[in-house]
Structure formats: structure tokens, C-alpha cells
Amino acid sequence: MCHNPTMPNVNIRQLRNTRKLKAWLRAGETVELRERDKVIARIVPATEQGVTGELPDFAARRKNIFGDRVLLGADLLIEERGRY
């Protein structure tokens, strides 16, 4: 793997200087972590994890699978517990 001159990099000892590392990450930079001039990891800035898109219609899926049957989960659980 070759060195990318535009990507910031730090070695293990330089990780103590978190100010510079945080500045790069806040700027959206991916930082290479090196040990003895070999890349051992890449630190990637976190992205905002928002809900993208709509959730599926779970009620419609349940109706497709089970129809109009009523599944009583609590009754099944009590029955299973009684066997032991």
C-alpha cells in the first residue's frame, strides 16, 4: 500500500496530541495511523446517522404472513414455561 501524501497521518506516539487529530476529523479528513512507516489503521470521521427514507409497513407485512389470525404471544410463553 502506498502512502497518500494528501491524507494526514500520525504515528502511535503522535496520538497523544489529540488536538490536531480532532481538528482533522472535524474537518472531515480521514487520518492514517502508522507504525514504523506502515499504515495499520485509518481513522474515519463519524457521519450523522439520521433516519433516511421511510420505515416499511410492518402491520401490512404481518397481515400478509398471518392473515387475520390473532397470535397470543403471552399465552404461548406461559405454556412453554409450564413445561419445565
Backbone as XML, in Angstrom:
<?xml version="1.0"?>
<chain id="A" units="angstrom">
  <residue number="1" name="MET">
    <atom name="N" x="0.846" y="-1.168" z="0.000"/>
    <atom name="CA" x="0.000" y="0.000" z="0.000"/>
    <atom name="C" x="0.897" y="1.239" z="0.000"/>
  </residue>
  <residue number="2" name="CYS">
    <atom name="N" x="0.596" y="2.153" z="-0.871"/>
    <atom name="CA" x="1.452" y="3.328" z="-0.976"/>
    <atom name="C" x="0.930" y="4.453" z="-0.100"/>
  </residue>
  <residue number="3" name="HIS">
    <atom name="N" x="1.809" y="5.352" z="0.195"/>
    <atom name="CA" x="1.486" y="6.491" z="1.050"/>
    <atom name="C" x="0.736" y="7.530" z="0.245"/>
  </residue>
  <residue number="4" name="ASN">
    <atom name="N" x="-0.325" y="8.043" z="0.787"/>
    <atom name="CA" x="-1.101" y="9.092" z="0.152"/>
    <atom name="C" x="-0.633" y="10.423" z="0.722"/>
  </residue>
  <residue number="5" name="PRO">
    <atom name="N" x="0.064" y="11.229" z="-0.047"/>
    <atom name="CA" x="0.627" y="12.471" z="0.504"/>
    <atom name="C" x="-0.415" y="13.505" z="0.906"/>
  </residue>
  <residue number="6" name="THR">
    <atom name="N" x="-1.631" y="13.415" z="0.386"/>
    <atom name="CA" x="-2.650" y="14.401" z="0.746"/>
    <atom name="C" x="-3.412" y="14.017" z="2.004"/>
  </residue>
  <residue number="7" name="MET">
    <atom name="N" x="-3.316" y="12.763" z="2.432"/>
    <atom name="CA" x="-4.041" y="12.311" z="3.615"/>
    <atom name="C" x="-3.184" y="12.544" z="4.850"/>
  </residue>
  <residue number="8" name="PRO">
    <atom name="N" x="-3.728" y="13.215" z="5.864"/>
    <atom name="CA" x="-2.953" y="13.398" z="7.096"/>
    <atom name="C" x="-2.645" y="12.047" z="7.731"/>
  </residue>
  <residue number="9" name="ASN">
    <atom name="N" x="-1.488" y="11.960" z="8.385"/>
    <atom name="CA" x="-1.148" y="10.723" z="9.054"/>
    <atom name="C" x="-0.456" y="11.013" z="10.368"/>
  </residue>
  <residue number="10" name="VAL">
    <atom name="N" x="-0.601" y="10.107" z="11.302"/>
    <atom name="CA" x="0.035" y="10.214" z="12.607"/>
    <atom name="C" x="0.616" y="8.857" z="12.956"/>
  </residue>
  <residue number="11" name="ASN">
    <atom name="N" x="1.642" y="8.872" z="13.782"/>
    <atom name="CA" x="2.141" y="7.601" z="14.280"/>
    <atom name="C" x="1.598" y="7.388" z="15.689"/>
  </residue>
  <residue number="12" name="ILE">
    <atom name="N" x="1.890" y="6.246" z="16.258"/>
    <atom name="CA" x="1.336" y="5.883" z="17.562"/>
    <atom name="C" x="1.676" y="6.928" z="18.623"/>
  </residue>
  <residue number="13" name="ARG">
    <atom name="N" x="2.894" y="7.411" z="18.633"/>
    <atom name="CA" x="3.304" y="8.408" z="19.643"/>
    <atom name="C" x="2.574" y="9.729" z="19.472"/>
  </residue>
  <residue number="14" name="GLN">
    <atom name="N" x="2.295" y="10.096" z="18.237"/>
    <atom name="CA" x="1.624" y="11.371" z="17.984"/>
    <atom name="C" x="0.144" y="11.352" z="18.348"/>
  </residue>
  <residue number="15" name="LEU">
    <atom name="N" x="-0.391" y="10.198" z="18.653"/>
    <atom name="CA" x="-1.796" y="10.136" z="19.052"/>
    <atom name="C" x="-2.062" y="10.886" z="20.348"/>
  </residue>
  <residue number="16" name="ARG">
    <atom name="N" x="-1.038" y="11.127" z="21.117"/>
    <atom name="CA" x="-1.218" y="11.894" z="22.356"/>
    <atom name="C" x="-1.660" y="13.321" z="22.078"/>
  </residue>
  <residue number="17" name="ASN">
    <atom name="N" x="-1.269" y="13.847" z="20.927"/>
    <atom name="CA" x="-1.671" y="15.199" z="20.539"/>
    <atom name="C" x="-3.050" y="15.112" z="19.879"/>
  </residue>
  <residue number="18" name="THR">
    <atom name="N" x="-4.052" y="15.018" z="20.708"/>
    <atom name="CA" x="-5.397" y="14.819" z="20.174"/>
    <atom name="C" x="-5.973" y="16.082" z="19.542"/>
  </residue>
  <residue number="19" name="ARG">
    <atom name="N" x="-5.418" y="17.225" z="19.853"/>
    <atom name="CA" x="-5.938" y="18.473" z="19.307"/>
    <atom name="C" x="-5.852" y="18.480" z="17.777"/>
  </residue>
  <residue number="20" name="LYS">
    <atom name="N" x="-4.704" y="18.097" z="17.258"/>
    <atom name="CA" x="-4.514" y="18.072" z="15.816"/>
    <atom name="C" x="-5.388" y="16.995" z="15.177"/>
  </residue>
  <residue number="21" name="LEU">
    <atom name="N" x="-5.450" y="15.834" z="15.815"/>
    <atom name="CA" x="-6.258" y="14.732" z="15.303"/>
    <atom name="C" x="-7.735" y="15.127" z="15.246"/>
  </residue>
  <residue number="22" name="LYS">
    <atom name="N" x="-8.232" y="15.737" z="16.325"/>
    <atom name="CA" x="-9.635" y="16.166" z="16.358"/>
    <atom name="C" x="-9.914" y="17.221" z="15.290"/>
  </residue>
  <residue number="23" name="ALA">
    <atom name="N" x="-8.972" y="18.114" z="15.071"/>
    <atom name="CA" x="-9.164" y="19.155" z="14.055"/>
    <atom name="C" x="-9.309" y="18.535" z="12.670"/>
  </residue>
  <residue number="24" name="TRP">
    <atom name="N" x="-8.472" y="17.557" z="12.351"/>
    <atom name="CA" x="-8.569" y="16.887" z="11.062"/>
    <atom name="C" x="-9.906" y="16.162" z="10.926"/>
  </residue>
  <residue number="25" name="LEU">
    <atom name="N" x="-10.305" y="15.445" z="11.976"/>
    <atom name="CA" x="-11.544" y="14.683" z="11.911"/>
    <atom name="C" x="-12.765" y="15.590" z="11.794"/>
  </residue>
  <residue number="26" name="ARG">
    <atom name="N" x="-12.751" y="16.708" z="12.519"/>
    <atom name="CA" x="-13.866" y="17.657" z="12.422"/>
    <atom name="C" x="-13.945" y="18.281" z="11.031"/>
  </residue>
  <residue number="27" name="ALA">
    <atom name="N" x="-12.779" y="18.389" z="10.370"/>
    <atom name="CA" x="-12.754" y="18.935" z="9.014"/>
    <atom name="C" x="-13.160" y="17.886" z="7.978"/>
  </residue>
  <residue number="28" name="GLY">
    <atom name="N" x="-13.440" y="16.664" z="8.431"/>
    <atom name="CA" x="-13.872" y="15.619" z="7.526"/>
    <atom name="C" x="-12.739" y="14.821" z="6.914"/>
  </residue>
  <residue number="29" name="GLU">
    <atom name="N" x="-11.533" y="14.975" z="7.429"/>
    <atom name="CA" x="-10.366" y="14.263" z="6.896"/>
    <atom name="C" x="-10.278" y="12.858" z="7.474"/>
  </residue>
  <residue number="30" name="THR">
    <atom name="N" x="-9.875" y="11.901" z="6.652"/>
    <atom name="CA" x="-9.540" y="10.563" z="7.126"/>
    <atom name="C" x="-8.065" y="10.578" z="7.480"/>
  </residue>
  <residue number="31" name="VAL">
    <atom name="N" x="-7.728" y="10.040" z="8.646"/>
    <atom name="CA" x="-6.345" y="10.100" z="9.130"/>
    <atom name="C" x="-5.765" y="8.687" z="9.151"/>
  </residue>
  <residue number="32" name="GLU">
    <atom name="N" x="-4.565" y="8.549" z="8.592"/>
    <atom name="CA" x="-3.870" y="7.262" z="8.619"/>
    <atom name="C" x="-3.095" y="7.125" z="9.914"/>
  </residue>
  <residue number="33" name="LEU">
    <atom name="N" x="-3.189" y="5.968" z="10.539"/>
    <atom name="CA" x="-2.412" y="5.662" z="11.736"/>
    <atom name="C" x="-1.281" y="4.741" z="11.301"/>
  </residue>
  <residue number="34" name="ARG">
    <atom name="N" x="-0.046" y="5.168" z="11.585"/>
    <atom name="CA" x="1.118" y="4.434" z="11.110"/>
    <atom name="C" x="1.961" y="3.927" z="12.268"/>
  </residue>
  <residue number="35" name="GLU">
    <atom name="N" x="2.596" y="2.795" z="12.025"/>
    <atom name="CA" x="3.585" y="2.264" z="12.952"/>
    <atom name="C" x="4.776" y="1.814" z="12.107"/>
  </residue>
  <residue number="36" name="ARG">
    <atom name="N" x="5.913" y="2.400" z="12.382"/>
    <atom name="CA" x="7.128" y="2.114" z="11.614"/>
    <atom name="C" x="6.903" y="2.291" z="10.120"/>
  </residue>
  <residue number="37" name="ASP">
    <atom name="N" x="6.267" y="3.388" z="9.780"/>
    <atom name="CA" x="6.022" y="3.796" z="8.399"/>
    <atom name="C" x="5.094" y="2.857" z="7.628"/>
  </residue>
  <residue number="38" name="LYS">
    <atom name="N" x="4.327" y="2.024" z="8.326"/>
    <atom name="CA" x="3.326" y="1.176" z="7.680"/>
    <atom name="C" x="1.953" y="1.569" z="8.208"/>
  </residue>
  <residue number="39" name="VAL">
    <atom name="N" x="1.009" y="1.670" z="7.316"/>
    <atom name="CA" x="-0.353" y="2.016" z="7.710"/>
    <atom name="C" x="-0.962" y="0.807" z="8.422"/>
  </residue>
  <residue number="40" name="ILE">
    <atom name="N" x="-1.416" y="1.034" z="9.669"/>
    <atom name="CA" x="-2.060" y="-0.046" z="10.413"/>
    <atom name="C" x="-3.562" y="0.213" z="10.594"/>
  </residue>
  <residue number="41" name="ALA">
    <atom name="N" x="-3.990" y="1.454" z="10.370"/>
    <atom name="CA" x="-5.420" y="1.760" z="10.503"/>
    <atom name="C" x="-5.715" y="3.097" z="9.846"/>
  </residue>
  <residue number="42" name="ARG">
    <atom name="N" x="-6.974" y="3.303" z="9.591"/>
    <atom name="CA" x="-7.449" y="4.605" z="9.124"/>
    <atom name="C" x="-8.549" y="5.040" z="10.075"/>
  </residue>
  <residue number="43" name="ILE">
    <atom name="N" x="-8.442" y="6.251" z="10.548"/>
    <atom name="CA" x="-9.459" y="6.815" z="11.441"/>
    <atom name="C" x="-10.366" y="7.675" z="10.572"/>
  </residue>
  <residue number="44" name="VAL">
    <atom name="N" x="-11.631" y="7.286" z="10.520"/>
    <atom name="CA" x="-12.598" y="7.933" z="9.638"/>
    <atom name="C" x="-13.544" y="8.767" z="10.485"/>
  </residue>
  <residue number="45" name="PRO">
    <atom name="N" x="-13.809" y="10.014" z="10.081"/>
    <atom name="CA" x="-14.733" y="10.837" z="10.867"/>
    <atom name="C" x="-16.139" y="10.252" z="10.858"/>
  </residue>
  <residue number="46" name="ALA">
    <atom name="N" x="-16.818" y="10.404" z="11.964"/>
    <atom name="CA" x="-18.188" y="9.893" z="12.093"/>
    <atom name="C" x="-19.122" y="10.752" z="11.261"/>
  </residue>
  <residue number="47" name="THR">
    <atom name="N" x="-20.129" y="10.104" z="10.698"/>
    <atom name="CA" x="-21.145" y="10.836" z="9.956"/>
    <atom name="C" x="-22.418" y="10.824" z="10.777"/>
  </residue>
  <residue number="48" name="GLU">
    <atom name="N" x="-23.241" y="11.789" z="10.544"/>
    <atom name="CA" x="-24.513" y="11.855" z="11.256"/>
    <atom name="C" x="-25.398" y="10.720" z="10.764"/>
  </residue>
  <residue number="49" name="GLN">
    <atom name="N" x="-25.886" y="9.919" z="11.693"/>
    <atom name="CA" x="-26.743" y="8.786" z="11.363"/>
    <atom name="C" x="-28.191" y="9.191" z="11.575"/>
  </residue>
  <residue number="50" name="GLY">
    <atom name="N" x="-28.816" y="9.652" z="10.546"/>
    <atom name="CA" x="-30.218" y="10.025" z="10.635"/>
    <atom name="C" x="-31.078" y="8.985" z="9.956"/>
  </residue>
  <residue number="51" name="VAL">
    <atom name="N" x="-32.357" y="9.062" z="10.202"/>
    <atom name="CA" x="-33.271" y="8.142" z="9.554"/>
    <atom name="C" x="-33.442" y="8.617" z="8.125"/>
  </residue>
  <residue number="52" name="THR">
    <atom name="N" x="-33.054" y="7.775" z="7.196"/>
    <atom name="CA" x="-33.201" y="8.129" z="5.792"/>
    <atom name="C" x="-34.246" y="7.214" z="5.184"/>
  </residue>
  <residue number="53" name="GLY">
    <atom name="N" x="-35.222" y="7.798" z="4.570"/>
    <atom name="CA" x="-36.282" y="7.004" z="3.974"/>
    <atom name="C" x="-37.348" y="6.649" z="4.996"/>
  </residue>
  <residue number="54" name="GLU">
    <atom name="N" x="-38.350" y="5.966" z="4.505"/>
    <atom name="CA" x="-39.461" y="5.584" z="5.364"/>
    <atom name="C" x="-39.299" y="4.148" z="5.837"/>
  </residue>
  <residue number="55" name="LEU">
    <atom name="N" x="-39.836" y="3.866" z="6.987"/>
    <atom name="CA" x="-39.823" y="2.504" z="7.505"/>
    <atom name="C" x="-40.893" y="1.686" z="6.795"/>
  </residue>
  <residue number="56" name="PRO">
    <atom name="N" x="-40.671" y="0.386" z="6.640"/>
    <atom name="CA" x="-41.683" y="-0.445" z="5.985"/>
    <atom name="C" x="-42.958" y="-0.535" z="6.813"/>
  </residue>
  <residue number="57" name="ASP">
    <atom name="N" x="-44.037" y="-0.881" z="6.180"/>
    <atom name="CA" x="-45.325" y="-1.027" z="6.850"/>
    <atom name="C" x="-45.372" y="-2.421" z="7.489"/>
  </residue>
  <residue number="58" name="PHE">
    <atom name="N" x="-44.975" y="-2.496" z="8.749"/>
    <atom name="CA" x="-44.894" y="-3.778" z="9.437"/>
    <atom name="C" x="-46.264" y="-4.416" z="9.649"/>
  </residue>
  <residue number="59" name="ALA">
    <atom name="N" x="-47.274" y="-3.605" z="9.863"/>
    <atom name="CA" x="-48.620" y="-4.148" z="10.057"/>
    <atom name="C" x="-49.102" y="-4.847" z="8.784"/>
  </residue>
  <residue number="60" name="ALA">
    <atom name="N" x="-48.820" y="-4.266" z="7.635"/>
    <atom name="CA" x="-49.223" y="-4.882" z="6.367"/>
    <atom name="C" x="-48.453" y="-6.172" z="6.126"/>
  </residue>
  <residue number="61" name="ARG">
    <atom name="N" x="-47.172" y="-6.182" z="6.472"/>
    <atom name="CA" x="-46.373" y="-7.403" z="6.333"/>
    <atom name="C" x="-46.927" y="-8.524" z="7.213"/>
  </residue>
  <residue number="62" name="ARG">
    <atom name="N" x="-47.260" y="-8.170" z="8.468"/>
    <atom name="CA" x="-47.810" y="-9.167" z="9.383"/>
    <atom name="C" x="-49.110" y="-9.728" z="8.831"/>
  </residue>
  <residue number="63" name="LYS">
    <atom name="N" x="-49.945" y="-8.852" z="8.297"/>
    <atom name="CA" x="-51.226" y="-9.306" z="7.756"/>
    <atom name="C" x="-51.018" y="-10.216" z="6.546"/>
  </residue>
  <residue number="64" name="ASN">
    <atom name="N" x="-50.009" y="-9.920" z="5.706"/>
    <atom name="CA" x="-49.703" y="-10.788" z="4.562"/>
    <atom name="C" x="-49.262" y="-12.171" z="5.016"/>
  </residue>
  <residue number="65" name="ILE">
    <atom name="N" x="-48.484" y="-12.231" z="6.065"/>
    <atom name="CA" x="-47.941" y="-13.503" z="6.534"/>
    <atom name="C" x="-48.983" y="-14.302" z="7.309"/>
  </residue>
  <residue number="66" name="PHE">
    <atom name="N" x="-49.646" y="-13.665" z="8.260"/>
    <atom name="CA" x="-50.522" y="-14.391" z="9.186"/>
    <atom name="C" x="-52.008" y="-14.225" z="8.891"/>
  </residue>
  <residue number="67" name="GLY">
    <atom name="N" x="-52.380" y="-13.331" z="8.013"/>
    <atom name="CA" x="-53.799" y="-13.119" z="7.722"/>
    <atom name="C" x="-54.486" y="-12.473" z="8.918"/>
  </residue>
  <residue number="68" name="ASP">
    <atom name="N" x="-55.686" y="-12.944" z="9.230"/>
    <atom name="CA" x="-56.462" y="-12.366" z="10.325"/>
    <atom name="C" x="-56.307" y="-13.123" z="11.635"/>
  </residue>
  <residue number="69" name="ARG">
    <atom name="N" x="-55.393" y="-14.086" z="11.666"/>
    <atom name="CA" x="-55.183" y="-14.841" z="12.910"/>
    <atom name="C" x="-54.653" y="-13.930" z="14.008"/>
  </residue>
  <residue number="70" name="VAL">
    <atom name="N" x="-55.061" y="-14.224" z="15.217"/>
    <atom name="CA" x="-54.561" y="-13.489" z="16.378"/>
    <atom name="C" x="-53.546" y="-14.384" z="17.064"/>
  </residue>
  <residue number="71" name="LEU">
    <atom name="N" x="-52.332" y="-13.899" z="17.165"/>
    <atom name="CA" x="-51.262" y="-14.665" z="17.802"/>
    <atom name="C" x="-51.071" y="-14.141" z="19.213"/>
  </residue>
  <residue number="72" name="LEU">
    <atom name="N" x="-51.346" y="-14.976" z="20.182"/>
    <atom name="CA" x="-51.234" y="-14.562" z="21.567"/>
    <atom name="C" x="-49.863" y="-14.987" z="22.096"/>
  </residue>
  <residue number="73" name="GLY">
    <atom name="N" x="-48.935" y="-14.090" z="22.048"/>
    <atom name="CA" x="-47.568" y="-14.383" z="22.476"/>
    <atom name="C" x="-47.477" y="-14.682" z="23.948"/>
  </residue>
  <residue number="74" name="ALA">
    <atom name="N" x="-48.231" y="-13.991" z="24.767"/>
    <atom name="CA" x="-48.168" y="-14.207" z="26.218"/>
    <atom name="C" x="-48.665" y="-15.602" z="26.581"/>
  </residue>
  <residue number="75" name="ASP">
    <atom name="N" x="-49.728" y="-16.064" z="25.925"/>
    <atom name="CA" x="-50.247" y="-17.402" z="26.199"/>
    <atom name="C" x="-49.235" y="-18.474" z="25.821"/>
  </residue>
  <residue number="76" name="LEU">
    <atom name="N" x="-48.559" y="-18.294" z="24.691"/>
    <atom name="CA" x="-47.537" y="-19.245" z="24.272"/>
    <atom name="C" x="-46.385" y="-19.283" z="25.273"/>
  </residue>
  <residue number="77" name="LEU">
    <atom name="N" x="-45.988" y="-18.126" z="25.766"/>
    <atom name="CA" x="-44.894" y="-18.042" z="26.721"/>
    <atom name="C" x="-45.247" y="-18.750" z="28.025"/>
  </residue>
  <residue number="78" name="ILE">
    <atom name="N" x="-46.449" y="-18.532" z="28.524"/>
    <atom name="CA" x="-46.880" y="-19.176" z="29.753"/>
    <atom name="C" x="-46.938" y="-20.695" z="29.560"/>
  </residue>
  <residue number="79" name="GLU">
    <atom name="N" x="-47.425" y="-21.123" z="28.408"/>
    <atom name="CA" x="-47.488" y="-22.562" z="28.121"/>
    <atom name="C" x="-46.103" y="-23.181" z="28.068"/>
  </residue>
  <residue number="80" name="GLU">
    <atom name="N" x="-45.151" y="-22.488" z="27.447"/>
    <atom name="CA" x="-43.776" y="-23.001" z="27.351"/>
    <atom name="C" x="-43.120" y="-23.071" z="28.731"/>
  </residue>
  <residue number="81" name="ARG">
    <atom name="N" x="-43.344" y="-22.083" z="29.556"/>
    <atom name="CA" x="-42.742" y="-22.060" z="30.894"/>
    <atom name="C" x="-43.290" y="-23.183" z="31.748"/>
  </residue>
  <residue number="82" name="GLY">
    <atom name="N" x="-44.529" y="-23.564" z="31.541"/>
    <atom name="CA" x="-45.141" y="-24.611" z="32.336"/>
    <atom name="C" x="-44.548" y="-25.993" z="32.062"/>
  </residue>
  <residue number="83" name="ARG">
    <atom name="N" x="-43.865" y="-26.141" z="30.932"/>
    <atom name="CA" x="-43.291" y="-27.440" z="30.601"/>
    <atom name="C" x="-42.031" y="-27.755" z="31.411"/>
  </residue>
  <residue number="84" name="TYR">
    <atom name="N" x="-41.444" y="-26.785" z="32.037"/>
    <atom name="CA" x="-40.172" y="-27.017" z="32.741"/>
    <atom name="C" x="-40.359" y="-27.058" z="34.233"/>
  </residue>
</chain>
